Amino acid sequence: MTYLWDFAPVLARSNLLIEGLKNTVEIALISIVLGVVVGLALALLKLSPRRGLSYPATAFVEFYRNTPPIIHFFWFFYALPVLTSISLDPFIAAVLALSTQSGAFYAEVFRGGIVSIERGQWEAAKALGMNRYQLLRRIVLPQALTRMFPPFVERSFELTKTTALASTLAYADLMYQAMLVNSETFRPLEVYTTIAVMYLLLLVSASGLARFAEARMTAYRT
């Protein structure tokens, strides 16, 4: 049996898929920004000599790194309201799930970049009278950024793909819109091939921008 491909019904509903793509980009960007904030805070807490700060941060990171992402989505959307009596809409629940999860992974990226800076530079900065904040801002982070950038971009791409789980909360991302189109057209091969290409184009374009940014950062450092 030869399958007859027909993308016409899918293209006729391309407005739904484009809207879903916009929502996917929006939720990914917001989650990346919030994830960076969470990740940097966790990285600094993990590096703290105070166990009361480093141990909880480590536990947070290990929990998120070793549990399935879909559990985080369901916890914020279904379980948290049971504990707090506050219902979250799908967008907020998905952002919380994505940003906290990505924050845990970003924390390891940032921590690895920070500790990769030679101890001699730390000691030299302290000898010049810099406090910890000045040392990080002026000496450590500018150098660590170039080392953090590739794994940071890779993790951000993983986050973008993980946004597809937001469809399980009925958030109108690209995957959710694709399911709607499929229910109307009954053309699953065409629908899911189309959104695979859309994800591919999105991430390939982002990869090109990331390579450009990395090249500029390297040129600036040299």
QUIWO-V489283 format. One record per pair of residues at least 24 apart in sequence whose ideal C-beta (glycine too) atoms are under 10 Angstrom apart, sorted by sequence separation. I is the first residue (numbers start at 1). GAP is how many residues later the second one is. If there is no record, write none. Layout:
i->I gap->GAP
i->I gap->GAP
//
This chain:
i->72 gap->24
i->73 gap->24
i->76 gap->24
i->116 gap->24
i->117 gap->24
i->174 gap->24
i->175 gap->24
i->72 gap->25
i->73 gap->25
i->75 gap->25
i->115 gap->25
i->117 gap->25
i->118 gap->25
i->174 gap->25
i->38 gap->26
i->71 gap->26
i->72 gap->26
i->114 gap->26
i->117 gap->26
i->70 gap->27
i->72 gap->27
i->113 gap->27
i->114 gap->27
i->116 gap->27
i->117 gap->27
i->69 gap->28
i->72 gap->28
i->73 gap->28
i->113 gap->28
i->116 gap->28
i->174 gap->28
i->69 gap->29
i->72 gap->29
i->114 gap->29
i->115 gap->29
i->71 gap->30
i->113 gap->30
i->114 gap->30
i->117 gap->30
i->110 gap->31
i->113 gap->31
i->116 gap->31
i->164 gap->31
i->69 gap->32
i->72 gap->32
i->112 gap->32
i->113 gap->32
i->116 gap->32
i->64 gap->33
i->68 gap->33
i->69 gap->33
i->111 gap->33
i->113 gap->33
i->114 gap->33
i->67 gap->34
i->110 gap->34
i->113 gap->34
i->114 gap->34
i->109 gap->35
i->110 gap->35
i->112 gap->35
i->113 gap->35
i->164 gap->35
i->64 gap->36
i->65 gap->36
i->112 gap->36
i->113 gap->36
i->163 gap->36
i->63 gap->37
i->64 gap->37
i->67 gap->37
i->111 gap->37
i->63 gap->38
i->64 gap->38
i->66 gap->38
i->109 gap->38
i->110 gap->38
i->113 gap->38
i->161 gap->38
i->64 gap->39
i->65 gap->39
i->109 gap->39
i->112 gap->39
i->113 gap->39
i->160 gap->39
i->60 gap->40
i->64 gap->40
i->65 gap->40
i->109 gap->40
i->63 gap->41
i->64 gap->41
i->109 gap->41
i->110 gap->41
i->161 gap->41
i->61 gap->42
i->62 gap->42
i->65 gap->42
i->106 gap->42
i->109 gap->42
i->110 gap->42
i->160 gap->42
i->161 gap->42
i->60 gap->43
i->61 gap->43
i->64 gap->43
i->65 gap->43
i->108 gap->43
i->109 gap->43
i->160 gap->43
i->60 gap->44
i->61 gap->44
i->109 gap->44
i->61 gap->45
i->106 gap->45
i->109 gap->45
i->157 gap->45
i->61 gap->46
i->105 gap->46
i->106 gap->46
i->109 gap->46
i->157 gap->46
i->160 gap->46
i->57 gap->47
i->60 gap->47
i->61 gap->47
i->105 gap->47
i->108 gap->47
i->109 gap->47
i->156 gap->47
i->58 gap->49
i->105 gap->49
i->106 gap->49
i->157 gap->49
i->57 gap->50
i->61 gap->50
i->105 gap->50
i->106 gap->50
i->156 gap->50
i->157 gap->50
i->105 gap->51
i->102 gap->53
i->105 gap->53
i->106 gap->53
i->153 gap->53
i->154 gap->53
i->157 gap->53
i->57 gap->54
i->102 gap->54
i->105 gap->54
i->153 gap->54
i->156 gap->54
i->102 gap->56
i->153 gap->56
i->154 gap->56
i->101 gap->57
i->102 gap->57
i->153 gap->57
i->42 gap->58
i->101 gap->58
i->102 gap->58
i->152 gap->58
i->153 gap->58
i->35 gap->60
i->39 gap->60
i->43 gap->60
i->47 gap->60
i->99 gap->60
i->102 gap->60
i->150 gap->60
i->153 gap->60
i->30 gap->61
i->34 gap->61
i->38 gap->61
i->39 gap->61
i->42 gap->61
i->46 gap->61
i->98 gap->61
i->101 gap->61
i->149 gap->61
i->150 gap->61
i->153 gap->61
i->34 gap->62
i->37 gap->62
i->38 gap->62
i->41 gap->62
i->42 gap->62
i->45 gap->62
i->46 gap->62
i->98 gap->62
i->27 gap->63
i->31 gap->63
i->35 gap->63
i->36 gap->63
i->38 gap->63
i->39 gap->63
i->40 gap->63
i->42 gap->63
i->43 gap->63
i->44 gap->63
i->47 gap->63
i->27 gap->64
i->30 gap->64
i->31 gap->64
i->34 gap->64
i->35 gap->64
i->38 gap->64
i->39 gap->64
i->42 gap->64
i->43 gap->64
i->46 gap->64
i->47 gap->64
i->98 gap->64
i->149 gap->64
i->150 gap->64
i->26 gap->65
i->30 gap->65
i->31 gap->65
i->34 gap->65
i->35 gap->65
i->38 gap->65
i->39 gap->65
i->41 gap->65
i->42 gap->65
i->43 gap->65
i->46 gap->65
i->97 gap->65
i->98 gap->65
i->149 gap->65
i->31 gap->66
i->32 gap->66
i->33 gap->66
i->34 gap->66
i->35 gap->66
i->36 gap->66
i->37 gap->66
i->38 gap->66
i->39 gap->66
i->40 gap->66
i->41 gap->66
i->42 gap->66
i->43 gap->66
i->44 gap->66
i->45 gap->66
i->97 gap->66
i->27 gap->67
i->28 gap->67
i->31 gap->67
i->32 gap->67
i->35 gap->67
i->36 gap->67
i->39 gap->67
i->40 gap->67
i->43 gap->67
i->44 gap->67
i->47 gap->67
i->98 gap->67
i->23 gap->68
i->27 gap->68
i->30 gap->68
i->31 gap->68
i->34 gap->68
i->35 gap->68
i->38 gap->68
i->39 gap->68
i->42 gap->68
i->43 gap->68
i->46 gap->68
i->47 gap->68
i->94 gap->68
i->95 gap->68
i->97 gap->68
i->98 gap->68
i->146 gap->68
i->149 gap->68
i->26 gap->69
i->30 gap->69
i->31 gap->69
i->34 gap->69
i->35 gap->69
i->37 gap->69
i->38 gap->69
i->39 gap->69
i->40 gap->69
i->41 gap->69
i->42 gap->69
i->43 gap->69
i->46 gap->69
i->94 gap->69
i->97 gap->69
i->149 gap->69
i->28 gap->70
i->31 gap->70
i->32 gap->70
i->35 gap->70
i->36 gap->70
i->39 gap->70
i->40 gap->70
i->43 gap->70
i->44 gap->70
i->23 gap->71
i->27 gap->71
i->31 gap->71
i->32 gap->71
i->35 gap->71
i->39 gap->71
i->40 gap->71
i->43 gap->71
i->94 gap->71
i->95 gap->71
i->146 gap->71
i->27 gap->72
i->31 gap->72
i->35 gap->72
i->39 gap->72
i->43 gap->72
i->94 gap->72
i->97 gap->72
i->145 gap->72
i->146 gap->72
i->36 gap->73
i->93 gap->73
i->94 gap->73
i->28 gap->74
i->32 gap->74
i->36 gap->74
i->40 gap->74
i->94 gap->74
i->146 gap->74
i->91 gap->75
i->94 gap->75
i->142 gap->75
i->146 gap->75
i->90 gap->76
i->93 gap->76
i->95 gap->76
i->145 gap->76
i->90 gap->77
i->92 gap->77
i->94 gap->77
i->90 gap->78
i->91 gap->78
i->93 gap->78
i->142 gap->78
i->143 gap->78
i->90 gap->79
i->92 gap->79
i->94 gap->79
i->142 gap->79
i->89 gap->80
i->90 gap->80
i->91 gap->80
i->88 gap->81
i->89 gap->81
i->90 gap->81
i->91 gap->81
i->89 gap->82
i->90 gap->82
i->91 gap->82
i->90 gap->83
i->48 gap->84
i->47 gap->85
i->90 gap->86
i->44 gap->88
i->47 gap->89
i->69 gap->89
i->73 gap->89
i->77 gap->89
i->69 gap->90
i->72 gap->90
i->74 gap->91
i->77 gap->91
i->78 gap->91
i->44 gap->92
i->70 gap->92
i->73 gap->92
i->77 gap->92
i->69 gap->93
i->72 gap->93
i->73 gap->93
i->76 gap->93
i->77 gap->93
i->73 gap->94
i->74 gap->94
i->77 gap->94
i->70 gap->95
i->73 gap->95
i->74 gap->95
i->40 gap->96
i->69 gap->96
i->73 gap->96
i->68 gap->97
i->70 gap->98
i->73 gap->98
i->40 gap->101
i->43 gap->105
i->39 gap->113
i->36 gap->116
i->39 gap->116
i->35 gap->117
i->32 gap->120
i->35 gap->120
i->36 gap->120
i->35 gap->121
i->32 gap->123
i->32 gap->124
i->35 gap->124
i->31 gap->125
i->29 gap->127
i->32 gap->127
i->28 gap->128
i->31 gap->128
i->32 gap->128
i->28 gap->129
i->31 gap->129
i->29 gap->130
i->28 gap->131
i->29 gap->131
i->31 gap->131
i->27 gap->132
i->28 gap->132
i->31 gap->132
i->27 gap->133
i->28 gap->133
i->28 gap->134
i->25 gap->135
i->28 gap->135
i->31 gap->135
i->24 gap->136
i->27 gap->136
i->24 gap->137
i->26 gap->137
i->25 gap->138
i->28 gap->138
i->24 gap->139
i->27 gap->139
i->23 gap->140
i->24 gap->140
i->24 gap->142
i->23 gap->143
i->24 gap->143
i->27 gap->144
i->28 gap->145
i->27 gap->146
i->20 gap->147
i->24 gap->147
i->26 gap->147
i->23 gap->148
i->24 gap->148
i->25 gap->148
i->23 gap->149
i->24 gap->149
i->25 gap->149
i->22 gap->150
i->23 gap->150
i->24 gap->150
i->20 gap->151
i->22 gap->151
i->23 gap->151
i->24 gap->151
i->20 gap->152
i->21 gap->152
i->22 gap->152
i->24 gap->152
i->19 gap->153
i->20 gap->153
i->21 gap->153
i->23 gap->153
i->24 gap->153
i->19 gap->154
i->20 gap->154
i->23 gap->154
i->19 gap->155
i->20 gap->155
i->22 gap->155
i->16 gap->156
i->18 gap->156
i->20 gap->156
i->21 gap->156
i->17 gap->157
i->20 gap->157
i->16 gap->158
i->19 gap->158
i->20 gap->158
i->18 gap->159
i->20 gap->159
i->16 gap->160
i->17 gap->160
i->20 gap->160
i->16 gap->161
i->17 gap->161
i->20 gap->161
i->15 gap->162
i->16 gap->162
i->17 gap->163
i->13 gap->164
i->16 gap->164
i->17 gap->164
i->13 gap->165
i->16 gap->165
i->13 gap->167
i->14 gap->167
i->10 gap->168
i->13 gap->168
i->16 gap->168
i->12 gap->169
i->13 gap->169
i->10 gap->171
i->13 gap->171
i->24 gap->171
i->9 gap->172
i->10 gap->172
i->12 gap->172
i->13 gap->172
i->9 gap->173
i->12 gap->173
i->10 gap->174
i->17 gap->174
i->21 gap->174
i->24 gap->174
i->28 gap->174
i->9 gap->175
i->10 gap->175
i->20 gap->175
i->24 gap->175
i->9 gap->176
i->8 gap->177
i->9 gap->177
i->10 gap->177
i->17 gap->177
i->21 gap->177
i->25 gap->177
i->7 gap->178
i->9 gap->178
i->13 gap->178
i->17 gap->178
i->20 gap->178
i->21 gap->178
i->24 gap->178
i->28 gap->178
i->6 gap->179
i->8 gap->179
i->10 gap->179
i->11 gap->179
i->7 gap->180
i->10 gap->180
i->14 gap->180
i->18 gap->180
i->21 gap->180
i->6 gap->181
i->9 gap->181
i->10 gap->181
i->13 gap->181
i->17 gap->181
i->21 gap->181
i->25 gap->181
i->5 gap->182
i->7 gap->182
i->8 gap->182
i->9 gap->182
i->10 gap->182
i->6 gap->183
i->7 gap->183
i->10 gap->183
i->11 gap->183
i->5 gap->184
i->6 gap->184
i->7 gap->184
i->10 gap->184
i->14 gap->184
i->5 gap->185
i->10 gap->185
i->3 gap->186
i->7 gap->186
i->7 gap->187
i->5 gap->188
//
